Amino acid sequence: MELNEREDDLFEPLNRFDGDTGQLLTEENYEWGAYSNLDRFFSRLYSYYLEKGFWVILLSRVLNLLTLAFTILFSGFLLLFVNWGAIHACGRDDDCDVGRVIFNSTPLKHVLFWKVMVMLYLTIFSAYFVLTFLQIVNDMKELVDVKDFVNNKLGMSDRELQTVTWPELVSRLVRVQEHTRLCITRDLSAHDIVNRIMRKENYLIGMLNKHVLALYNPIPGLRHQVMLTKTLEWNLNWCIFDFMFDEKFTIKRDFLSDVTILQKRLRTMAALNLIMSPFVMVFVVSYFFLQNAEHFYRHPVSVGARQWSLYARWKMREFNELEDHLNRRLDASHKSATKYVLQFPTPMHTQVAKFVAYIAGSFAATCLAIGVMSGPILEKPFFKGQNFIWYTAFFGLILAVSRSFIPEEPIAYKPEEYMDEVVENTHYFPRRWRGKCHTKSVQSEFRSLFKLKVTIFFEEIASIFLTPFLLFFSLPECAPRILEFIQDFTVDIEGVGHVCSLGMFSFERHGNQRYGSQFQSEKKLRSRQGKMEKSFLSFCNYYEHWEPDPHGRDFLESFNKVKSSFMQEGSLYGDHMRSSFSNGRGKSNGDFLHRADSSELTEDQKILEDLRLSQATLQHLYTSSRLSPKQTDGQL
């Protein structure tokens, strides 16, 4: 699609809701007091909630600034003032003056290329420190405004803020509009508020769901692997989402009109990333070392720990799902995800780890035995100038790391059951996984989402140098698809502005009857794997006081009828589901929606099998007070 050929029709698909004006606050940037930018205000309010009050935020900002200053100064000291080549020689000489030999008091006496680079590194990050300081000072006024709003308008102290949930705070925010006008156009609902906070994030979630972005690793042999790191995420935000909107929260016409502008911006950022990559790498490595060295030393087994990758987090994140809710879901899935991975041990790796542990343990035990027999001998040089204490610590560290790759106890082989427990919280279960959780392909794909922490760190380091290649080659090629997605999935909401229509839960525009919608849109407009429908159910579950529009209520009603008929039939899984709900466990045992053979299911059962949310979410929706007593009678 050539967007520059359709300049006159750029905004035709941007359907308006509740009127044709689409104006926000009638020029809300002019005279709306402390809330001139509601997107920014609501985002600040959410951050205020997450960080639990004014003084906690202020202390956090100051300590982060001091951490940044220390990292810059200490890394500069290590690079300029320490003579690393003299450390080994000084260790062999008992009469060596450490302060005189190792520390260089005049590092710039002989100017070398690498010293010039170090000075440039210090200059760049010192400028970054100054900008961060100015940003904190500038944010203080907004922070004071948010504090005043929370304390006086919402009637909550910072102490009370630590005990309320975000939905409760949003409910108060909705009610406060009865006497405090936030938006001149109309009162905002919980859905509107979250949409304004996640205006940009919903677009990224949608692009990943529709496979719009070309994020494949540029290294030959690894091009089938998706790469999404903090460095690349920051560049995507800066090049795409930060340039999309004007001061009225509408998408700029020139942003959609010329794809070459976006391509040029991506390639410009590729060049800047390439220039900055050596300095960024030094800073990231220094920060990681200072932050984690002591932890890894005291807990070497954490090297073998796993966590969800950044790509997995965005892939599993639902529309209008804020960060704290996502964290709770994925944290709850961690134990089951670990069990799923550990039930498939890699015999070769395990055997090698056992061998290394045996060798290292033998040397460590020998050193300790020598120390017990004669304590003073531990301090004497033994081999290559190192004493027994050094070798005891070295082999002990190798032993601990190798043991982290050896399963402590056998894990029962229950791939389908463990996967069900994972999906119960992640809500992510592609069709290609169904009935194949025991296969190598699913294991490999799961491990690519649930990675070793050390792997994620090295990927972050590698991405500093690989990101320029993605920005220069891969992403400009998909720039037309990016603009086409924004064109097709943007609506104008009165009082909110341009937002991703998938985040608006527009069933009429994006509905999929296979996932319970009354509407069937064309394929290119439907979310993959019913993500919009699942996100809608989760949003209803989380924000209990929010009332959906008529199409949303119809979806809940029809979904409830499908579920009711499914239970009353007493068919394939009905009896088990009924007992599961009646005892209030709210946990999936794996037989409810997922493991069914599609060929044995009726059409209604296929809808439930496709939705595959946790039973806790389904239980809330089916017994929701928003349904009439007539609709819920006799169902549970």
Beta strands, then each sheet from edge to edge (+ up, - down):
strand 1: 16-17
strand 2: 306-308
strand 3: 381-383
strand 4: 386-387
strand 5: 450-452
strand 6: 490-493
strand 7: 497-500
sheet 1: 1+ 6+ 7-
sheet 2: 2+ 5-
sheet 3: 3+ 4-
end
